[in-house]
Amino acid sequence: MDPLYSIDSIAFLGMFIFLLILGYLVVTDIHYEEKKKEDTEEGKENKKEKNDKYIDER
């Protein structure tokens, strides 16, 4: 009978945890990149609107 903490079970558990962490990092990085892209597009629009208002005031 194999012990509960055999080399195979420890290796499988380590691989599973590694894949979970890797998946989490990939998902959060993709989400961060999308948010960054949205922020820059909105930032450009807001900057253009502010510049247009400033030109109109002058």
ABEGO torsion letter per residue (X at the ends): XBBABBAAAAAAAAAAAAAAAAAAAAAAAAAAAAAAAAAAAAAAAAAAAAAAAAAAAX
